Amino acid sequence: MEDQKENIFDKDGNVKASHSPEDDSNSLAKSCNRRCGQKEPVEAPPSSSKGEFSDPVYKEIAVANGHINRMNKDELRAKLAELKLDTRGVKDVLKKRLKSHYKKQKLTQALLEGGPTDTYYDYICVVDFEATCEENNPPDFLHEIIEFPMVLVNTHTLEIEDSFQEYVKPETNSQLSDFCVQLTGITQETVDKADSFSSVLQRAVAWLQEKELGTKYKYAVLTDGAWDMSKFLNIQCRVSGIRYPQFAKKWINIRKSYGNFYKVPRTHTKLSSMLEKLGLQYEGRPHCGLDDSRNIARIALRMLQDGCQLRANERMHAGQLLSVPSSAPVEGAPPPHNPRCRN
């Protein structure tokens, strides 16, 4: 039998430890306080207090968590089916989904803030570049972007709203390797007919501006790992003689978010593994940038549905990859601007 103590969550919705219902009440009080935009006290008042945190809703959530912890996989699926929620995924994923449902339900009933997604951004823009490659890339291999896809996720409707895709003509090594063609499905003829990266980036920026991202709507870029921004985009901007775009200097690395939220090691956060754990199957052609982006978007949507608060966790500074601490204020990406030449 599983431990009967209830779990408490950090502000990203992750289980931090097992404690008593009173401890859970304090943790959830802090979490709710953050969402309501109130200043968090150093310590939450004890549950016996008659203050604003003495509302029994926190104990109800803690009790519900404890009950969910004691359910087996069949019981979890039956309850999710009864609530008309998705029943796919491994046991830990099902627990997260059910706990998230009850948490939102209880907080909404208590007239506390708890929207359908409880997210930091209006939109998430998923990017998954494809780049030139060899079967055994030497350490100094110059990867050039050959496919520029973006998939736009609406965090309020929890749907993929639109997508952008263009192919790019490599400038330094114009001939694709046989391995690259087989891996990506992108032919030499396709890239020969394509435009330069600078021109494609300019049209991508126009597409983001048309969506009013960074002006009317708060948004963030999301990638499957750190390479798309820290390596591919960074190298490509140097090759094309343009400055690294400001809107891509911070992003959500979904592998980090997924591992932290579902408590799995980083070795289990490949795209195929994440899909499998969530009970999903890959749709489309692997290593097609647009199809990869759509599947990454499906994972992000499921994580939002399961109660994860996706937020930027990596950034570029002076050409170096750095982590964004969870204590940092949450900011949306800046409005996108046309690429500028390097000085």
N, C-alpha and C positions, 0 to 999 in steps of 0.2 A: 504493500500500500504506500502511496506517495505521502510525503510530509504534509501534515494538515495545517501548517502555518500558512498565512497568506503572503503573497508577494507584494512588494512595493515597487514603484516605477520611478525612473529618473525622468528628466524633462523630454527625453526622446522616446519615451514609452518603453524603455528597457527595464527588465527586472533587475533590481540592485541587490536584494537580499530577502530572506524570509524573516518576518517579524510578526508581532501580534497585531490584531485589528487596530489597537490604539496607535501603533507606529504607522500603520498604513494610512490611518486618518490624517496624521500629520503630513506625511509625504504627499498625499493627494491634495491636501489643503494647499500646500506650497505650489503644486503643479497648477491647480485651478487659479491660484492667485497670479501666477505668471501669465496665464492665458487672458485673464481679465485686465492685464496691464497694471496691476497694483504692485507696489513695492513689497518685496518678499522680506518678512521679518527674519531675524537671526534664528529664532526657534519658533515653530508653530505652537500655539497654545495647546495644553493637554486636552484630551477629549472630554474631560469633565468640566472644562471651562464653559461659561455661558456666552462666550464671544461668538464671532461670526463663523468660527471653525468648529463649533460644537454641533452643527447640523448633523443629524443622524445619517445623512446621505453618504458620508464618508465611511461609516461603519458598514452600511449596506453594501457598498462597493467592495470593501475588504472581505465581507462574508461571502459575497458572490465569487470573488477570486478564489477563496478557499474551497468553495464547492466545486468550481471548475477544475482546480488542481487535483481533485480526487476522482474526476471522471476519466473513464477509459476512452479509447479512440472511438469505439462504436457509440458510446453515449454522447461524445462530443459531436459526432456527425449527425446523430439523431436530433440533438438540440438545435444545431445549425440549420438542418433541413426544416425543422419546425418553424424556425424564425425566417425561413426563406433566404438564408445566407449560403455562401459558397461552402461546399463540404469537401473540397479538394485540398490536398496537402498533408504533410506529416503531422504527428500528434502535437508537437510544440507550436506549429503554425495554427492549427485548429484552436488551441488554447488562446493564443494571442487574439485571434479573430473574435472569439466568444467574449473574452474579457473586454475587448475594445467596444463591442456592441453594448454590453451592460453598463460600462463606464459612461459612454456617451448618453445612453438612455437615462441613467440616474441623474447625471448632471443637468441634462435638459429639463427633466421633471422638476429639479430643484431651482429652476430659473437661473442657473449658472451658465456661463458661456461654454458651449460644446457643440460646434457646428458639425456638418456632415463629414468634413475632412479634417478639421482642426489643424490646418496647415499654415505655413509661414508665407507662402507665395500664391498668387492667383494662377500663375502658369509655370510649368516646368518644361524647358526646352531640351530634349534629348539629342545628343550629338554622338555619332560613332563613325569617325573617318575610316576610309580605306586608303592605304598608302602603298607605294612601290615596295617590293620586298624580293629577297632571294630565299632559296630553300634553307641555306645556312648563311644568315646575314653576318658579315664581318662586323667587328665592334664599331668601326667608323662608317658604317653604311648610311648613306644619306636618303632617308625615307621622304618621299614627296607625296603629298595628298593627291589621290586620283578620283575620289568620290567624296562629296560634301553633302551629307544628309542631315536633316533636322526634323524631329517629330515633336509637335506641340501638344502638351497634356494640360487640360483644364482641370485644376484641382477641386473646383466646386461641383462640376458635373461628373467628375471622375471618368472622363472620356478623352480619347485621342481626337483632337479638334481639327488638326491640319498637318501637312508635312511639306517639306521642301527637299529637293534633290537635284544636284547637278554634278556632272563629271568634270574632271580637271585635267588639263594637259600638263604632264611633267616637263620641267624646263631643263634640268641638268642631265638626267638620264631618261631620254625620251622613249627608249625601247623597253617595254615590259618584259620581264622574264617569263618563261613558260610556267614556272611555279606560281607566279603572281596571277597570271591569267586563269590558271586552274583553280586557285584558291578563291579569288574574288569573283570570277565570272566576267570580269571587265576585259574587253578585247582591245587589241592595239588600235583597231579602227575607231573604237569608241573614244579613246583618249586623243587620238590624232585629230578628231573633229571637235574636241572640247575646247573651252576657252581657258585662259590663264587663271591661276589661283586668285590673283588680285581682282580680276573682273567677276569671278564667281563669288568671292567674298563680298564684293560691293552689292551684288544682287541678293545675297543672303541677308545682308544688313537691311536692304530695302524691304525685304519680306518681314523681318522682325519689326521694323518701324511701322509697317502697314498694320501689324497686330497691336500696335501701341504699347509694346513692351518697354518697361523702364520709364514710361511717361504716365499713361493711365493705369497700367497694370504692373504689379510687382511680380518679378519673375526670377528664375535661376536656371543656369545651365546644369545639365546632369550628364555624366559619362559613365561608361562601364570600365572603371579603373582610372589611373592617372595618365596613361600614355597619350590619349587623344590630345590633351591640352599641353602637358609638360614636355612631350616629345614631338609628336606629329605637327601640331600647330606651331610650336616654338621653332622647330627646324624650318617649316615651310615659310614662315614669316621672314626668316633670315635669307632663305633662298630667293624669295620674291622681293626682297629689299623694302619690306613694309614693317611698321611697328606692330607689335603684338596687340591685338584689340583689347580695349579696357573691359568690354562686357564679358570676356572669357577669362578674366584673371582670377575669378573665384568660381567654384563649381561643386556640385554634389557628386562625390565618388560613390556610386550606388553599392559597390562591393563593401566599402567600409560601413555604410549605413545598414546594409542587409546583415552583415556579420554581427554588428553590435545589437541590432534589434532582435534577430532570431537566435542569437547566442550560438553561432556556428564559427568554426575556425576559418581564417582567410583562405585556406586551401580548398574550401568548399563553396567558394563564391564565384566560380566561373559561371558564365551565362547559362550553360546547359544545366549545371548543378542547381542554380537558383530556381530556374524554371521547374526542374524536377521536384525539388523540395516543396514548391507551392502547388504541385499537382497540375502543372501546365506543360504543354508541348510546344516546341519551337514551331513557329509558323513562317514559311517562306524558305529562302535559300541562305544557309549559314555563310557568313563573310560577305554577303551583300549588305552594304552599309545601311541602306534604308530598311531592309528587313531586320537587321540586327537592332537598329534604333527602335523599331516598332515593338520588338520583343522585350527590349530593355524597358520601354514605356509601360508594357503590360505588367512587368515586375513592379515598377514604381507605383502603378495604380493599385495593385494588390497590397503593397505595403501601406499605402495611404488608407485603404479600406480596413486593414488590420490594425490601424491606430498608430502607425509610425509617423513621426513628424520629421519629414525629410528637410535637411538644411545643409547649406554649403559647409563642406568640411576640408576642402583643399584649396590652395591658391598658388599663384605664381608671383614671386617677388624678385626683381633683379635677375631674372632668368633661372631662379631656383624654385624647386617644388617644396612647399611648406604645408603643414597642417593648419587648419583653422580650429582653435580651441573651442570646446562646447560652451565656454563662458563668454565668448565674443558676442557682441550684439548682432542680431540677425538683420542683414541688409539685402535688399534685392540687387540684382545686377544693374549697372548704369544703363542709360539709353544707348543703343548701338549707334556708332558713327562710321562713316566711310573710312576705309583704310588710308593711313597716312604713310608717306615715305619716310624711311630712316634718315636721320641727319647725316 
